[in-house]
Amino acid sequence: MAWVLKMDDATIESGLVHDFDASLSGIGQELGAGAYSMSDVLALPIFKQEDSSLPTEIETKNPPFQYVLCTATSPAVKLHDETLTYLNQGQSYEVRLLDNRKAEELPELHNQMVKSTVRVVFHDRRLQYTEHQQLEGWKWNRPGDRLLDIDIPMSVGIVEPKTHPSQLNAAEFLWDLNKRTSVFVQVHCISTEFTPRKHGGEKGVPFRIQIDTFAQGDNGEYAEHLHSASCQIKVFKPKGADRKQKTDREKMEKRTPQEKEKYQPSYDTTILSECSPWPDNAYVSTNQAATPSFTSTPLSTYTTSSVPDSESSSPNHQAEPVSLGNLEQLSTTASIQDAQKWLLKNRFNSYARLFSHFSGSDLLKLTRDDLVQICGPADGIRLFNALKSRSVCPRLTVYVCQESSLLERHDTDENGEHSISSSLRVYHALYLEELTAAELIRKMACVCSLPLGKINQVYRQGPTGILILLSDQMVYNFPDESSFLISTVKDELGEGLHLILK
């Protein structure tokens, strides 16, 4: 037998509403209107079970040190980009060095000094690869200057500040972690000095100020790395950074509120962000900067002796002849090994490693602008000219022949017999660059195989056979491609020689 319960719809609906109200009233009685909080909800067993797999304490690792550059950042930097700070050339800027260590962190540094190295380096990766060449070119253009200096009188808390002559872009100092420390730095290079000049108004390259801090090891050397941080900067001529900051601020004020949300605000100070330590093989200047030099011709042979005074026409310095090297053409079929030999042979040793994977074809495809960007203005132009076999034309060409240099010419008569009919004079081409008497005498002695130390006087035969003493002014006024016959006359003692140009 089955029981059937008949209820109308209104009765069912009223019962459901009553049950739902009762359940809500129960919750209200347990928690109350004013006792509800998120912590009570998270205390429920279901949330405790999910939290059991998470660490009980979230540890935030703070850097042991912090460096603050006390100048404002640019407001024209997008949200997710690195901050950019403008500096004036040669102006002193404070960098505060802060000790952020916790009580139990790095206890071995208690009452110890640490060493920090501050340097200015390139921000662009391309320029970092050619840092040595770029800075050597800067040193050549501005001899005696440094890229970075410490303003010692304004600095506070630093000990034993040092700047090495071989590291123009770095300085180091010791500082006490228990004392307030601020170092004032000056950057003397400007960003546009490393930009290829084309049409004017080029943007300058960004730099980085990086600080590396080291602890003292057991051997007494400060070699144990502790912390490194850096920030991006651009350096302008005096007062240029202030104008640039003002321009960026005015541009941002003209933007709509929606556009402003995409940019960072300008902060009063610049926090250096953590980074990797600068490599040990950092830039070290050579004792003598590489200077651009050119060869006038591969056919001439020169001497390395010191040139006598320009007013003297009788040099008595003996010299050994040496060849200047041959700028032979690099073939497009040259292998990587051949290209390396060519670079070494033509005095591009410092770039051999940079072009270690370049064949002859790869090098010849590089444009003049490419080489200037890679090697700097001086060496870039020199390498381009060498690759294209461009030599500098000599200022003056002179042909000389020694009277004893006669080449006999043999003729055949009607009977088929050989006879000497005449003699030919053999001339040598001399290419002059300095246009001095000393240079001409030195090269004549070389091609004529005469001992330079035994040449006393050199004359030029003038009208009616008079002898005119050779001088710098006479050589300077020689017509190009002049030809002379050299006769040698011994002096009265028979030890020296006089040369006569006819």
KOLFIRO-174925 format. One record per residue (C-alpha): residue in three letters; chain; x, y, z. Coordinates in pm, whole numbers. Layout:
 residu chaine      x      y      z
    ALA      A      X      Y      Z
...
//
This chain:
 residu chaine      x      y      z
    MET      A      0      0      0
    ALA      A    139    341    -90
    TRP      A     72    667     83
    VAL      A     30    973   -129
    LEU      A     74   1314     30
    LYS      A   -105   1588   -154
    MET      A      9   1948    -93
    ASP      A    -58   2254   -299
    ASP      A    222   2474   -441
    ALA      A    167   2759   -196
    THR      A    225   2534    101
    ILE      A    550   2392    -40
    GLU      A    687   2743   -117
    SER      A    609   2875    233
    GLY      A    784   2580    394
    LEU      A   1105   2630    192
    VAL      A   1120   2996    280
    HIS      A   1078   2917    650
    ASP      A   1363   2660    644
    PHE      A   1597   2903    462
    ASP      A   1525   3183    712
    ALA      A   1594   2949   1000
    SER      A   1934   2854    855
    LEU      A   2030   3220    812
    SER      A   1920   3306   1161
    GLY      A   2145   3033   1295
    ILE      A   2447   3188   1126
    GLY      A   2360   3524   1266
    GLN      A   2334   3387   1617
    GLU      A   2678   3219   1598
    LEU      A   2879   3507   1442
    GLY      A   2675   3815   1517
    ALA      A   2663   4124   1305
    GLY      A   2969   4294   1451
    ALA      A   3191   3988   1513
    TYR      A   3248   3890   1148
    SER      A   3612   3922   1030
    MET      A   3835   3766    762
    SER      A   4061   3612   1022
    ASP      A   3764   3406   1157
    VAL      A   3699   3274    810
    LEU      A   4064   3184    753
    ALA      A   4063   3004   1090
    LEU      A   3814   2747    964
    PRO      A   3958   2392    937
    ILE      A   3933   2383    559
    PHE      A   4163   2684    525
    LYS      A   4401   2556    791
    GLN      A   4439   2235    594
    GLU      A   4525   2421    274
    ASP      A   4771   2648    458
    SER      A   4962   2358    610
    SER      A   5170   2310    293
    LEU      A   5279   2679    280
    PRO      A   5572   2821    478
    THR      A   5471   2975    806
    GLU      A   5675   3290    739
    ILE      A   5740   3456    407
    GLU      A   6102   3567    403
    THR      A   6186   3875    200
    LYS      A   6555   3888    122
    ASN      A   6687   4242    136
    PRO      A   7028   4331     -7
    PRO      A   7297   4377    258
    PHE      A   7387   4718    117
    GLN      A   7207   4993    -67
    TYR      A   7348   5278   -274
    VAL      A   7148   5595   -340
    LEU      A   7242   5852   -603
    CYS      A   7107   6181   -468
    THR      A   6959   6327   -787
    ALA      A   6614   6300   -944
    THR      A   6515   6043  -1205
    SER      A   6363   6135  -1539
    PRO      A   5981   6148  -1554
    ALA      A   5981   6034  -1918
    VAL      A   6047   5666  -1841
    LYS      A   5779   5404  -1897
    LEU      A   5650   5196  -1608
    HIS      A   5839   4874  -1665
    ASP      A   6165   5032  -1790
    GLU      A   6472   5100  -1581
    THR      A   6504   5445  -1431
    LEU      A   6717   5704  -1612
    THR      A   6904   5987  -1441
    TYR      A   7062   6291  -1606
    LEU      A   7398   6424  -1483
    ASN      A   7604   6731  -1569
    GLN      A   7960   6683  -1685
    GLY      A   8214   6745  -1408
    GLN      A   7952   6817  -1138
    SER      A   7984   6643   -800
    TYR      A   7696   6410   -713
    GLU      A   7645   6242   -377
    VAL      A   7613   5863   -356
    ARG      A   7505   5742    -12
    LEU      A   7625   5398     96
    LEU      A   7384   5235    340
    ASP      A   7431   4924    552
    ASN      A   7104   4725    541
    ARG      A   7225   4409    711
    LYS      A   7013   4240    973
    ALA      A   7155   4171   1317
    GLU      A   7260   3814   1235
    GLU      A   7360   3877    873
    LEU      A   7730   3869    777
    PRO      A   7861   3875   1136
    GLU      A   8219   3849   1008
    LEU      A   8192   4213    894
    HIS      A   8147   4339   1248
    ASN      A   8390   4625   1309
    GLN      A   8548   4561    969
    MET      A   8615   4792    675
    VAL      A   8494   4707    325
    LYS      A   8623   4823    -10
    SER      A   8399   4964   -282
    THR      A   8489   5032   -644
    VAL      A   8279   5287   -830
    ARG      A   8304   5300  -1209
    VAL      A   8127   5445  -1509
    VAL      A   8067   5190  -1786
    PHE      A   7864   5158  -2103
    HIS      A   7499   5057  -2084
    ASP      A   7472   4926  -2442
    ARG      A   7598   4573  -2491
    ARG      A   7753   4665  -2826
    LEU      A   7976   4927  -2666
    GLN      A   8063   4698  -2376
    TYR      A   8225   4456  -2622
    THR      A   8448   4737  -2754
    GLU      A   8495   4919  -2424
    HIS      A   8875   4914  -2441
    GLN      A   8887   5063  -2790
    GLN      A   8621   5324  -2711
    LEU      A   8796   5446  -2397
    GLU      A   9138   5444  -2562
    GLY      A   8996   5666  -2835
    TRP      A   8852   5899  -2570
    LYS      A   9189   5910  -2395
    TRP      A   9363   5998  -2721
    ASN      A   9123   6287  -2785
    ARG      A   9146   6416  -2425
    PRO      A   9496   6341  -2295
    GLY      A   9543   6376  -1922
    ASP      A   9170   6361  -1839
    ARG      A   8980   6093  -1647
    LEU      A   8631   5962  -1711
    LEU      A   8547   5946  -1339
    ASP      A   8686   6114  -1028
    ILE      A   8604   6125   -657
    ASP      A   8549   6467   -502
    ILE      A   8748   6391   -188
    PRO      A   8684   6716      7
    MET      A   8306   6672    -18
    SER      A   8301   6299     55
    VAL      A   8222   6174    406
    GLY      A   8336   5856    579
    ILE      A   8562   5718    304
    VAL      A   8921   5610    371
    GLU      A   9217   5571    133
    PRO      A   9050   5683   -191
    LYS      A   9253   5574   -493
    THR      A   9242   5634   -867
    HIS      A   9472   5427  -1084
    PRO      A   9628   5589  -1393
    SER      A   9559   5271  -1589
    GLN      A   9184   5271  -1501
    LEU      A   9046   5606  -1613
    ASN      A   8683   5505  -1552
    ALA      A   8710   5367  -1197
    ALA      A   8803   5467   -842
    GLU      A   8810   5275   -515
    PHE      A   8794   5351   -144
    LEU      A   8742   5191    199
    TRP      A   8449   5272    427
    ASP      A   8330   5181    776
    LEU      A   7990   5009    797
    ASN      A   7920   5169   1135
    LYS      A   7958   5527   1013
    ARG      A   7761   5747    777
    THR      A   7927   5729    436
    SER      A   7875   5938    125
    VAL      A   8104   5953   -176
    PHE      A   8080   6238   -426
    VAL      A   8158   6137   -783
    GLN      A   8228   6341  -1097
    VAL      A   8175   6206  -1450
    HIS      A   8384   6389  -1709
    CYS      A   8277   6211  -2030
    ILE      A   7954   6310  -2203
    SER      A   7717   6073  -2378
    THR      A   7756   6224  -2726
    GLU      A   8133   6165  -2727
    PHE      A   8070   5800  -2812
    THR      A   7803   5863  -3077
    PRO      A   7906   5849  -3445
    ARG      A   7876   6201  -3585
    LYS      A   7655   6212  -3895
    HIS      A   7421   6506  -3927
    GLY      A   7428   6664  -3580
    GLY      A   7174   6632  -3299
    GLU      A   7246   6264  -3239
    LYS      A   7126   6109  -2913
    GLY      A   7396   6033  -2662
    VAL      A   7467   5682  -2544
    PRO      A   7362   5588  -2189
    PHE      A   7618   5499  -1923
    ARG      A   7594   5309  -1597
    ILE      A   7733   5397  -1256
    GLN      A   7820   5068  -1086
    ILE      A   7948   5007   -733
    ASP      A   8106   4674   -634
    THR      A   8175   4607   -265
    PHE      A   8428   4354   -133
    ALA      A   8526   4217    207
    GLN      A   8880   4155    326
    GLY      A   8995   3796    297
    ASP      A   9236   3595    509
    ASN      A   9528   3708    293
    GLY      A   9449   4074    358
    GLU      A   9320   4141      6
    TYR      A   8972   4279    -54
    ALA      A   8867   4005   -297
    GLU      A   8552   3853   -141
    HIS      A   8257   3994   -332
    LEU      A   7964   4111   -119
    HIS      A   7732   4321   -330
    SER      A   7700   4505   -663
    ALA      A   7446   4758   -784
    SER      A   7417   5003  -1073
    CYS      A   7188   5259  -1235
    GLN      A   7146   5405  -1582
    ILE      A   7262   5762  -1648
    LYS      A   7316   6007  -1930
    VAL      A   7578   6278  -1904
    PHE      A   7536   6622  -2062
    LYS      A   7751   6930  -2088
    PRO      A   7727   7166  -1786
    LYS      A   7363   7262  -1712
    GLY      A   7246   7036  -1995
    ALA      A   7103   6779  -1752
    ASP      A   6889   7047  -1585
    ARG      A   6750   7158  -1921
    LYS      A   6678   6798  -2022
    GLN      A   6498   6728  -1693
    LYS      A   6287   7041  -1738
    THR      A   6202   6945  -2098
    ASP      A   6090   6595  -1992
    ARG      A   5878   6739  -1713
    GLU      A   5706   6985  -1948
    LYS      A   5636   6709  -2199
    MET      A   5475   6495  -1930
    GLU      A   5256   6784  -1814
    LYS      A   5110   6810  -2163
    ARG      A   5007   6444  -2169
    THR      A   4659   6326  -2079
    PRO      A   4599   6150  -1744
    GLN      A   4560   5818  -1929
    GLU      A   4899   5862  -2097
    LYS      A   5065   5965  -1770
    GLU      A   4965   5633  -1614
    LYS      A   5204   5458  -1853
    TYR      A   5507   5645  -1713
    GLN      A   5695   5637  -1384
    PRO      A   5687   5939  -1156
    SER      A   6009   6133  -1109
    TYR      A   6173   6027   -783
    ASP      A   6392   6264   -581
    THR      A   6673   6008   -560
    THR      A   6797   5720   -772
    ILE      A   6824   5375   -612
    LEU      A   7097   5160   -763
    SER      A   6955   4816   -846
    GLU      A   7137   4492   -778
    CYS      A   7346   4349  -1063
    SER      A   7630   4113  -1134
    PRO      A   7983   4221  -1036
    TRP      A   8187   4386  -1307
    PRO      A   8426   4133  -1469
    ASP      A   8788   4116  -1360
    ASN      A   8914   4182  -1714
    ALA      A   8786   4538  -1699
    TYR      A   8932   4824  -1900
    VAL      A   9298   4887  -1827
    SER      A   9462   5167  -2021
    THR      A   9787   5100  -2201
    ASN      A  10090   5308  -2117
    GLN      A  10078   5478  -2451
    ALA      A   9753   5528  -2639
    ALA      A   9736   5387  -2986
    THR      A   9765   5666  -3239
    PRO      A   9645   5659  -3594
    SER      A   9935   5627  -3835
    PHE      A   9953   5590  -4209
    THR      A  10214   5461  -4450
    SER      A  10290   5663  -4759
    THR      A  10391   5372  -4977
    PRO      A  10491   5009  -4941
    LEU      A  10789   5057  -5175
    SER      A  10990   5298  -4958
    THR      A  11225   5192  -4682
    TYR      A  11262   5414  -4378
    THR      A  11483   5435  -4074
    THR      A  11387   5455  -3709
    SER      A  11658   5702  -3610
    SER      A  11565   6029  -3451
    VAL      A  11537   6312  -3702
    PRO      A  11796   6585  -3651
    ASP      A  11709   6949  -3612
    SER      A  11538   7086  -3920
    GLU      A  11798   7363  -3953
    SER      A  12082   7115  -3972
    SER      A  12174   6979  -4313
    SER      A  12442   6740  -4189
    PRO      A  12285   6467  -3976
    ASN      A  12532   6233  -3814
    HIS      A  12289   5980  -3657
    GLN      A  12344   5627  -3775
    ALA      A  12023   5429  -3816
    GLU      A  11922   5081  -3913
    PRO      A  11675   5062  -4201
    VAL      A  11348   4889  -4125
    SER      A  11042   4827  -4333
    LEU      A  10710   4977  -4233
    GLY      A  10509   4677  -4337
    ASN      A  10297   4610  -4640
    LEU      A   9929   4693  -4645
    GLU      A   9846   4414  -4884
    GLN      A   9490   4365  -5000
    LEU      A   9279   4121  -4798
    SER      A   9122   3869  -5032
    THR      A   8753   3781  -5020
    THR      A   8856   3413  -5020
    ALA      A   9074   3454  -4710
    SER      A   8991   3211  -4431
    ILE      A   8938   3307  -4067
    GLN      A   9302   3219  -3995
    ASP      A   9423   3433  -4286
    ALA      A   9208   3723  -4169
    GLN      A   9360   3698  -3820
    LYS      A   9712   3702  -3966
    TRP      A   9622   4005  -4176
    LEU      A   9494   4193  -3871
    LEU      A   9809   4116  -3672
    LYS      A  10038   4206  -3963
    ASN      A   9871   4543  -4010
    ARG      A   9878   4644  -3640
    PHE      A   9518   4567  -3549
    ASN      A   9619   4329  -3268
    SER      A   9367   4467  -3018
    TYR      A   9078   4378  -3253
    ALA      A   9191   4026  -3342
    ARG      A   8979   3873  -3067
    LEU      A   8678   4086  -3161
    PHE      A   8696   3962  -3522
    SER      A   8795   3607  -3428
    HIS      A   8507   3457  -3632
    PHE      A   8534   3688  -3935
    SER      A   8665   3565  -4267
    GLY      A   8808   3792  -4535
    SER      A   8467   3821  -4699
    ASP      A   8303   3914  -4367
    LEU      A   8553   4193  -4299
    LEU      A   8525   4337  -4648
    LYS      A   8147   4356  -4618
    LEU      A   8171   4595  -4322
    THR      A   8098   4957  -4411
    ARG      A   8290   5258  -4290
    ASP      A   8015   5342  -4038
    ASP      A   8018   4983  -3907
    LEU      A   8392   4996  -3841
    VAL      A   8373   5339  -3678
    GLN      A   8103   5214  -3439
    ILE      A   8297   4898  -3355
    CYS      A   8653   5033  -3337
    GLY      A   8603   5402  -3271
    PRO      A   8675   5693  -3507
    ALA      A   9055   5667  -3529
    ASP      A   9105   5292  -3566
    GLY      A   8776   5247  -3753
    ILE      A   8884   5476  -4036
    ARG      A   9233   5325  -4037
    LEU      A   9093   4972  -4065
    PHE      A   8853   5076  -4340
    ASN      A   9136   5231  -4541
    ALA      A   9352   4924  -4487
    LEU      A   9074   4690  -4604
    LYS      A   9028   4902  -4916
    SER      A   9407   4939  -4963
    ARG      A   9387   5314  -4938
    SER      A   9730   5468  -4882
    VAL      A   9808   5834  -4827
    CYS      A   9966   6006  -5128
    PRO      A  10316   6142  -5058
    ARG      A  10359   6519  -5043
    LEU      A  10662   6513  -5273
    THR      A  10820   6255  -5506
    VAL      A  11189   6284  -5596
    TYR      A  11391   6062  -5833
    VAL      A  11762   6016  -5757
    CYS      A  12040   5827  -5932
    GLN      A  12396   5763  -5816
    GLU      A  12662   5833  -6079
    SER      A  12798   5483  -6040
    SER      A  12453   5330  -6106
    LEU      A  12491   5286  -6479
    LEU      A  12333   4999  -6668
    GLU      A  12517   4910  -6988
    ARG      A  12305   4853  -7298
    HIS      A  12432   4597  -7553
    ASP      A  12350   4629  -7922
    THR      A  12413   4393  -8212
    ASP      A  12588   4525  -8524
    GLU      A  12535   4417  -8886
    ASN      A  12781   4128  -8852
    GLY      A  12589   3989  -8550
    GLU      A  12855   4092  -8302
    HIS      A  12762   4244  -7965
    SER      A  12884   4590  -7879
    ILE      A  12826   4839  -7597
    SER      A  12668   5147  -7743
    SER      A  12538   5341  -7441
    SER      A  12464   5330  -7070
    LEU      A  12131   5376  -6890
    ARG      A  12092   5558  -6563
    VAL      A  11885   5379  -6295
    TYR      A  11680   5609  -6070
    HIS      A  11516   5544  -5735
    ALA      A  11187   5702  -5629
    LEU      A  11187   5876  -5290
    TYR      A  10855   5969  -5129
    LEU      A  10878   6258  -4885
    GLU      A  10627   6340  -4613
    GLU      A  10811   6583  -4387
    LEU      A  10968   6787  -4670
    THR      A  11290   6843  -4473
    ALA      A  11654   6816  -4569
    ALA      A  11708   6554  -4297
    GLU      A  11437   6330  -4445
    LEU      A  11579   6358  -4797
    ILE      A  11937   6284  -4681
    ARG      A  11820   5986  -4477
    LYS      A  11639   5830  -4771
    MET      A  11915   5903  -5020
    ALA      A  12167   5731  -4791
    CYS      A  11938   5430  -4770
    VAL      A  11881   5378  -5145
    CYS      A  12244   5454  -5233
    SER      A  12383   5228  -4957
    LEU      A  12584   5510  -4804
    PRO      A  12665   5527  -4432
    LEU      A  12447   5803  -4293
    GLY      A  12698   5893  -4022
    LYS      A  12969   5974  -4274
    ILE      A  12768   6225  -4480
    ASN      A  12897   6567  -4382
    GLN      A  12737   6811  -4625
    VAL      A  12486   6793  -4909
    TYR      A  12486   7049  -5189
    ARG      A  12275   7121  -5491
    GLN      A  12453   7233  -5806
    GLY      A  12317   7567  -5916
    PRO      A  12370   7798  -6215
    THR      A  12723   7817  -6354
    GLY      A  12816   7516  -6139
    ILE      A  12798   7684  -5801
    LEU      A  12724   7464  -5497
    ILE      A  12426   7561  -5280
    LEU      A  12391   7412  -4930
    LEU      A  12080   7194  -4904
    SER      A  11818   7333  -4661
    ASP      A  11461   7262  -4554
    GLN      A  11332   7559  -4752
    MET      A  11503   7431  -5067
    VAL      A  11345   7086  -5027
    TYR      A  11006   7241  -4956
    ASN      A  11022   7427  -5289
    PHE      A  11134   7130  -5501
    PRO      A  10898   7072  -5794
    ASP      A  10715   6741  -5770
    GLU      A  10887   6452  -5948
    SER      A  11222   6630  -5964
    SER      A  11518   6416  -6072
    PHE      A  11877   6446  -5945
    LEU      A  12208   6282  -6019
    ILE      A  12407   6216  -5701
    SER      A  12783   6243  -5706
    THR      A  12992   6165  -5398
    VAL      A  13311   6351  -5303
    LYS      A  13539   6260  -5014
    ASP      A  13643   6534  -4774
    GLU      A  14000   6645  -4726
    LEU      A  14069   6390  -4452
    GLY      A  13912   6111  -4654
    GLU      A  13684   6007  -4369
    GLY      A  13360   6184  -4460
    LEU      A  13150   6231  -4773
    HIS      A  12995   6526  -4950
    LEU      A  12694   6470  -5175
    ILE      A  12623   6690  -5478
    LEU      A  12280   6691  -5641
    LYS      A  12306   6774  -6010
//
